[in-house]
Amino acid sequence: MSCALPVPYVKIDKDGVILVRSQKAKELLNQNTETIQDCFDEESHNKLMKYMVPFKGEKTFEANIKGKDQPFLLCDVSVSWEEDFAHVVFIPTGNQVQGLEEKLLELRMRLSTTDFELFEKKEALEEALKRLDELSGPFIPISEKMAFVPLFGDITESKMITVTGNALKAAYEGQFEEIFFDLSATGEIDENGVQKLSELFRMLHYMNGKPVKIIGVKPKHARQLNSLNVNWPVYFESSLKDVLIEHLQIGKAPQS
């Protein structure tokens, strides 16, 4: 006799004889199980006997049962009595663990995918920031002997590292006698950024033998540089416009 319950279930009498078993119970338990005791391994018999006396309500305990495909299968066993009959349900804990493992594996895969996507976005962001730093200090040749480097935004260490690489490469490839750095479009100046900028000025000085010239220094910058005790090997000019006018006048001056 069997029932269509979707779980491993047996109905027993007060002597433990199995009267009814569900199809799931037939699939789970050995075929030669006639009593409830036959369902459990010997070590679980003492635990089982505590629940063979009729009681009110439902009680659950954990025990090893003899499975059809596994000699020992850990289950949560629920027992409830109805007069002289008991209803027993077996829930293999392995199924719960398996389900949990599957969920954890799925979560791990999702996290791995998310981590990879975040890594890609981080790389793209770092590349964009590097490109932004490059555009914040372009090396612009004005003539064969003059170059212009306008600095945009805050003067930070990372920005100056990028600007330094581009400026040194461009200065090495050209024969510039005068290099102007324009600070008129800069914002805040931090100490590490100034240190890197000072290193760049010294290296350019060593390369062409002439100090760098700075234009567009605002009063705010002057105060900041003064507070940082900056001693740059540079000359200060008023503006690029004045510099260009001066050079044009020199170029037009009659030769003796």
C-alpha positions in Angstrom: 0.0 0.0 0.0 1.4 3.4 -0.9 0.4 7.1 -1.1 1.2 9.9 -3.4 2.9 12.3 -1.0 5.8 14.0 -2.6 8.1 13.2 0.3 9.5 10.0 1.8 6.7 9.1 4.2 5.6 5.9 6.2 2.7 5.2 8.4 3.4 2.8 11.3 1.4 1.1 14.0 2.3 1.1 17.7 4.6 -1.9 17.2 6.6 -0.1 14.5 5.2 -2.1 11.6 5.1 -0.1 8.3 1.5 0.0 7.0 1.8 2.7 4.3 4.7 4.1 2.4 4.8 6.8 -0.2 6.5 6.3 -3.6 9.3 8.6 -2.5 9.8 6.3 0.5 10.0 3.3 -1.7 12.7 5.1 -3.8 14.6 6.1 -0.7 14.4 3.0 1.6 15.5 -0.6 1.1 12.9 -2.9 -0.2 13.2 -5.3 2.7 12.2 -2.8 5.3 9.1 -4.1 7.1 9.3 -2.2 10.4 10.5 1.3 11.2 13.5 -0.2 13.0 14.6 -1.7 9.7 14.9 1.8 8.3 17.6 2.9 10.7 21.2 1.8 11.4 21.8 0.1 14.7 23.4 3.2 16.4 20.2 5.1 15.7 17.9 2.5 17.3 18.1 3.9 20.8 17.4 7.4 19.5 14.4 6.0 17.6 12.9 4.3 20.7 12.4 7.6 22.4 9.8 8.5 19.7 7.9 5.1 19.6 5.7 6.0 22.6 2.6 8.0 21.4 2.9 11.7 22.2 1.1 14.9 21.3 2.4 17.2 18.6 5.4 16.6 16.3 9.0 15.9 17.1 12.0 15.9 14.8 15.4 14.3 15.3 18.5 13.6 13.1 19.6 10.0 12.4 21.2 7.8 9.9 18.9 5.6 7.8 19.6 2.7 5.5 19.1 4.0 2.0 18.5 2.0 -1.2 21.5 3.5 -2.8 23.5 4.5 0.3 24.2 2.4 3.3 24.1 5.4 5.6 22.0 8.5 4.8 21.7 11.3 7.3 18.1 12.5 7.5 15.9 14.8 9.5 13.1 12.5 10.8 9.8 14.0 11.8 7.3 11.9 13.9 3.7 12.7 14.8 1.2 10.3 16.5 -2.4 9.9 15.7 -3.9 7.6 18.3 -2.2 4.2 17.7 -0.6 5.2 14.5 2.5 7.3 13.8 3.3 9.3 10.7 7.0 9.5 9.9 8.7 11.7 7.3 12.3 11.4 6.2 14.1 14.5 4.7 17.7 13.7 3.6 19.9 16.5 4.8 22.2 15.9 1.9 19.5 17.4 -0.4 19.5 20.5 1.6 23.3 20.7 1.6 23.4 20.0 -2.1 20.9 22.8 -2.7 22.9 25.1 -0.5 26.1 24.2 -2.4 24.4 24.9 -5.7 23.2 28.3 -4.5 26.7 29.1 -3.2 28.3 28.0 -6.4 25.8 30.1 -8.4 26.6 33.1 -6.1 30.3 32.6 -6.5 29.9 32.6 -10.3 27.9 35.7 -10.1 30.5 37.4 -7.8 33.3 36.2 -10.1 31.5 37.8 -13.1 30.8 40.9 -11.1 34.5 41.1 -10.0 35.7 40.7 -13.6 33.3 43.4 -14.8 34.4 45.7 -12.0 38.0 44.9 -12.8 37.4 45.8 -16.5 35.6 49.0 -15.5 38.5 49.9 -13.1 41.0 49.4 -15.9 38.9 51.5 -18.2 38.6 54.2 -15.6 42.4 54.2 -14.8 43.1 54.4 -18.6 40.6 57.3 -18.9 42.2 59.1 -15.9 45.7 58.6 -17.4 44.5 60.0 -20.7 42.9 63.0 -18.8 46.3 63.6 -17.1 48.0 63.6 -20.5 45.5 66.1 -21.9 46.0 68.2 -18.7 49.6 69.0 -19.6 50.2 68.8 -23.4 53.6 69.7 -24.8 53.0 72.1 -27.6 55.9 73.3 -29.9 55.4 76.9 -30.9 58.5 77.2 -33.0 61.7 75.2 -33.6 63.1 76.7 -30.4 60.1 77.4 -28.2 57.6 75.1 -26.6 54.5 75.7 -24.4 53.0 73.4 -21.7 49.6 74.6 -20.4 48.6 72.8 -17.1 44.9 72.3 -16.5 43.2 71.4 -13.2 44.8 70.6 -9.9 48.5 69.9 -9.8 48.7 66.4 -8.3 51.4 63.8 -8.1 49.8 61.4 -10.5 49.1 64.1 -13.1 52.7 65.4 -12.9 54.1 61.9 -13.3 52.2 61.5 -16.6 53.1 65.1 -17.7 56.7 64.5 -16.9 57.0 61.4 -19.2 55.4 63.2 -22.1 57.4 66.4 -21.6 60.8 64.8 -21.3 60.2 62.7 -24.4 59.1 65.7 -26.5 62.0 67.9 -25.2 64.5 65.2 -26.0 63.2 64.8 -29.5 63.3 68.6 -30.1 65.9 71.4 -29.8 64.0 73.8 -27.6 65.8 76.7 -26.1 62.8 78.0 -24.2 60.0 76.0 -22.5 57.1 77.8 -20.9 54.7 76.3 -18.4 51.4 78.1 -18.0 49.6 77.9 -14.6 46.7 80.2 -15.5 44.3 77.3 -15.8 45.4 75.3 -12.8 43.4 74.8 -9.6 44.8 73.6 -6.3 48.4 72.7 -5.8 49.4 69.9 -3.5 52.8 69.3 -2.0 53.5 66.0 -3.8 52.4 67.5 -7.1 54.8 70.5 -6.6 57.6 68.1 -5.8 57.1 66.2 -9.0 56.8 69.4 -11.0 60.1 70.7 -9.5 61.8 67.5 -10.5 60.5 68.0 -14.1 61.8 71.6 -14.2 65.3 70.5 -13.0 65.5 67.7 -15.6 64.5 70.0 -18.4 67.1 72.5 -17.1 69.8 69.8 -17.3 68.7 68.8 -20.8 68.8 72.2 -22.6 70.9 74.2 -20.1 68.3 76.9 -19.6 65.8 77.3 -16.8 62.1 76.7 -17.5 59.9 79.8 -17.6 56.5 80.0 -15.8 53.6 82.2 -16.9 50.1 82.8 -15.6 50.9 82.5 -11.8 47.9 83.7 -9.8 48.2 85.3 -6.4 46.6 82.2 -4.9 49.4 80.1 -6.5 52.1 82.4 -5.3 50.8 82.0 -1.7 50.6 78.3 -2.0 54.1 78.0 -3.5 55.5 80.3 -0.8 53.9 78.2 1.9 55.6 75.1 0.4 59.0 76.9 0.4 59.3 76.2 -3.4 62.7 77.2 -4.9 62.3 76.5 -8.6 65.1 77.0 -11.1 62.8 79.0 -13.3 62.1 82.5 -14.6 58.6 84.0 -14.2 56.9 85.7 -17.1 53.6 87.6 -17.1 51.6 85.8 -19.9 52.1 83.9 -23.1 50.7 86.8 -25.1 53.5 89.1 -23.8 56.1 86.5 -24.5 54.9 86.0 -28.1 54.8 89.8 -28.7 58.3 90.1 -27.3 59.6 87.4 -29.6 57.8 88.8 -32.6 59.4 92.2 -31.9 62.8 90.7 -31.6 62.3 88.8 -34.9 61.4 92.1 -36.6 64.2 94.1 -35.2 66.7 95.3 -37.9 70.0 93.5 -37.9 73.1 95.6 -37.6 
